[in-house]
């Protein structure tokens, strides 16, 4: 089976809010919409090493994607609302993705794939035998969605999390490109946005020797 991600939903807090004039609401909605940042690059995490749940091996590394028909497969099993929303609402055909190996001996970015089919219903939410079955999901009101990804290429060298973390900490101090990278500021998410600047910076790393 394709990638199975481990991510927990974000915590929310209840706050008292001022009652707003109804006439102000449309403007507030438009302001909120315009404030949503748009992305065209992503990190998607998957597990390259075997791990069984309910008798199902969740292993799906970049080499597994390469072996799929047309080197393409669905990215199912996402069970975090923010990650789902990125996939459902923002991912478009042609968007580029860093394929990230997680929950393994050496996590990091292994290669690049791209989105080839936009959001559609994740069938695994209805399968009681699947590790990502959701008994609260209904076919007439699905909760979870997925996209299709296609392998593009391996990076010239594997870029480990340890290297990225070192750069992130350095950039936090001096205002560098990776200072706000979601890999560290939203670490639990299995699907994360990447800015154009972050994408270009990381791509340049594949041409450098690890220090």
WOQUI-V166645 format. One record per backbone hydrogen bond with DSSP energy under -1.0 kcal/mol. NH is the residue of the N-H (numbers start at 1). CO is the residue of the C=O. If there is no record, write none. Layout:
nh=[NH NH]
co=[CO CO]
//
This chain:
nh=[24 28 29 30 31 32 33 34 35 36 42 43 44 45 46 53 56 58 60 65 66 68 71 72 73 75 76 84 85 86 87 88 89 90 91 94 95 96 97 98 99 100 101 102 108 109 110 111 112 113 114 115 116 117 120 122 125 126 130 133 134 137 138 141 146 148 149 150 151 152 153 155 159 161 164 165 166 167 168 169 170 171 172 173 174 175 176 179 181 184 185 186 189 192 194 199 200 201 202 203 204 207 208]
co=[21 24 25 26 27 28 29 30 31 33 96 192 98 190 100 56 53 51 47 61 62 65 68 69 149 147 74 80 81 82 83 84 85 86 86 115 92 40 113 42 111 44 108 46 101 159 99 99 153 97 150 95 148 148 146 144 122 123 127 130 125 134 141 138 120 117 73 114 71 112 112 110 109 107 160 161 162 163 164 165 166 167 168 169 170 171 171 176 178 181 181 182 186 43 41 195 196 197 198 199 200 204 205]
//
